[in-house]
Amino acid sequence: MGFTQKHLLGIEPLSPLAISEILDLADSYVDLNRRADKHSNALAGLTQINMFFENSTRTQASFELAGKRLGADVMNMAMQASSVKKGETLIDTALTLNAMHPDLLVVRHPQSGAVDLLAQKVTCSVLNAGDGRHEHPTQALLDALTIRRAKGRLHRLSIAICGDVAHSRVARSNILLLGKMENRVRLIGPPTLMPTGIADFGCEVFEDMQEGLQGADVVMMLRLQKERMDGGFIPSEREYYHRYGLDAAKLTVAKEDAIVMHPGPMNRGVEIDGEIADDITRSVIQEQVEMGVAVRMAAMDLLARNRRNRTGQDTGEVSL
């Protein structure tokens, strides 16, 4: 079965076929986004509400742009100054929104599982834009699309994920997706930033950067999530960069055509050397941002199609 879900809450429930269906549609939206006229009518007449309980620049802008290019009515709710601050519970917020009859709800929340709870209380489709340390499905999908376009395939690749794995929902979603698509996943980082029992996910775990990057096709760096740390996880940023920051010397052990990725925002000189980040022959960081809009367009388009199918409406063809 392809993508038949009502919500996109995580990578875990998706089959390889469903993942491929999202990526194939996203590929066509990449072409649309490069045209002078970037508009489609796939979400015409539908309402999209973006609720970001956590600060976001890239993801929120990407979802907003995706919705507008598909013809949806897009509303951004300033959750930092909302009724939640006045003591309203998440469920009450959900019921209030439900009464407005939105079609798509895009939610980012600092607590793991909050988006799933919200999805149980509303009648519209919910997209998880990141919940706590749990998942960030659209980031994993855009990373997958970036890899597939750069490497020509998304299977049997050796992919190194380096850095703060313990606090990263991006790492969790990527581990799940890359594992489903039959890739060899290696995790590199200090023991303090590696979650317990991570080897059960079918990953190889390395403490040494040189050893972990050996023969890698893809090097995916992670941001140090200092806002989620409540103790001394690293001695200092300077020492962290020395041991785990990606520079030209460390990258030499990876394959010659290895690509470098980062979900952003980057801490240059901490997780990655500025020259590597800007190297147009190795870095695909800007491509990741571009793929983000296309993947979110594809995800919302498919959710809207599934919603129409469930309500018995005519799906219609998407005019690209």
Secondary structure, DSSP 8 states (H G I E B T S, - for coil): -----S-B--STT--HHHHHHHHHHHHHHHHHHTSS-----TTTT-EEEEEESS--SHHHHHHHHHHHHTT-EEEEE-GGGSGGGGT--HHHHHHHHHTT--SEEEEEESSTTHHHHHHHH-SSEEEEEEETTTB-HHHHHHHHHHHHHHHS-SSS-EEEEES--TT-HHHHHHHHHHHHTT-EEEEES-GGGS-TTGGGGT-EEES-HHHHTTT-SEEEE----GGG--S-SSS-HHHHHHHHSB-HHHHTTS-TT-EEE--S---BTTTB-HHHHT-TTTB-HHHHHHHHHHHHHHHHHHHHHHHHHHHT--------
